[in-house]
Amino acid sequence: MNNNSNTEPEQVKPRRALEQLKPYTAGKPIWEVQREYGVERVVKLASNENSLGPSPKAVKAMQEALTELHRYPDERSSGLISELVRQYDLSDNQFIVTNGGDELIMLISQAYLEEGDEIIVPEPTFSEYAFGAHLMSGAVVKVPFDEKYSYNADSLLAAVTGKTKLLYLCSPNNPTGTYLPEPELRRLLDRLPARVLVVIDTAYRHYATASDYSDGVELIREGYPLLALNTFSKIYGLAGIRVGFGIAPESLITTLLKVKEPFNVNALAQAGAKAALTDYEHIEASRAMNEAGREQLYSGLRELNISYTESMANYVLVELGADTDRIYNQLLERGIIIRAAKGWGLHQHVRISVGTEEENQILLEALAELI
Ligand SMILES: Cc1ncc(COP(=O)(O)O)c(C=O)c1O
């Protein structure tokens, strides 16, 4: 250390790109609410997890994989990919398995964004797309939704410039629950310049019940240069083990594999995710619980005269008005965690994940007392 001068010692400087970054704010964890508010039972409806729990087949597969933990995992997650190949009827070169969907967003950013490149995102949407762009010194162009948070392909097209590299479509969109209908997706893809890569984030695809919903896979089969992002954190109930995957034409996957770390997905996660893919009972039960739960929330909210946006996902964007902060905090005091939407610039809204029937009921009763 230099003690000879009164000036501050020079410090190691992080990259300038980091000036724009803030750490991700996750939903409050259960233990923190228990400790802070002295409550035992916590109802967590803040992170769009599966309240039914993890796929039992996945849990069993992970238990069986424990004895092989002295080995490095399969670098390419081949076992998991072979099941994906079977289910999607695509070739193994069209998949990449990642440490959650989040890692895939980082790999896309690292592989495609030069300094000053632009990404287009709908607004409001999942924050990690912007995070990846900022980290690579790229710029984020936000395109507001139309009324009722519906997608407008023309507004997205109008935002394209000579610097546009990526266009993210989150469908169903987090936090609005709205989606991009297939005809609009096709229209968009047909009009975009080929130098723009479209990423369709379908983390919540299992919950979409609209007949014109598209998870992008059919279009990839038809040869569109589209990348579909998926996760095991939602319907499969495996958020804790961090697995996601991408589906795309082979040339895109080859590029992404260049920036992937060798052992990005651990052995337990690979085993669990593979088993979850064929746990049809758990998938169906989760889907049914979500559909019933959405209806339960809608009807409860209507009774309370609270407005909401109809959702194709496992969460509902709810408008609580000027009292949003108070209600959010008082719910926390009762051990009920939901997500404040102010991070998306929606100061009068919250996002409520669909829980079990009992959890939804607890939430609705608390809301009735607090509004
Ligand atoms: C829209 C969307 N995409 C991707 C992810 C990332 O999921 P994970 O990294 O848990 O696979 C999430 C997580 O909440 C999400 O909401």
The ligand as a Tripos MOL2 file, in Angstrom:
@<TRIPOS>MOLECULE
LIG
   16    16     1     0     0
SMALL
NO_CHARGES

@<TRIPOS>ATOM
      1 C1        -39.3530  -15.5070  -19.0570 C.3       1 LIG1
      2 C2        -38.2840  -16.2520  -18.3740 C.ar      1 LIG1
      3 N1        -37.2930  -16.7660  -19.0890 N.ar      1 LIG1
      4 C3        -36.3080  -17.4480  -18.5280 C.ar      1 LIG1
      5 C4        -36.2620  -17.6490  -17.1820 C.ar      1 LIG1
      6 C5        -35.0670  -18.3400  -16.6170 C.3       1 LIG1
      7 O1        -35.3320  -19.5110  -16.0360 O.3       1 LIG1
      8 P1        -34.2040  -20.4140  -15.4120 P.3       1 LIG1
      9 O2        -32.9090  -19.6680  -15.4840 O.co2     1 LIG1
     10 O3        -34.6460  -20.6820  -14.0230 O.co2     1 LIG1
     11 O4        -34.1880  -21.6370  -16.2730 O.co2     1 LIG1
     12 C6        -37.2800  -17.1420  -16.3680 C.ar      1 LIG1
     13 C7        -37.2610  -17.3380  -14.9140 C.2       1 LIG1
     14 O5        -38.0630  -16.8880  -14.1730 O.2       1 LIG1
     15 C8        -38.3160  -16.4190  -16.9900 C.ar      1 LIG1
     16 O6        -39.3030  -15.8570  -16.2730 O.3       1 LIG1
@<TRIPOS>BOND
     1     1     2 1
     2     2     3 ar
     3     2    15 ar
     4     3     4 ar
     5     4     5 ar
     6     5     6 1
     7     5    12 ar
     8     6     7 1
     9     7     8 1
    10     8     9 2
    11     8    10 1
    12     8    11 1
    13    12    13 1
    14    12    15 ar
    15    13    14 2
    16    15    16 1
@<TRIPOS>SUBSTRUCTURE
     1 LIG1         1 GROUP 0 **** ****
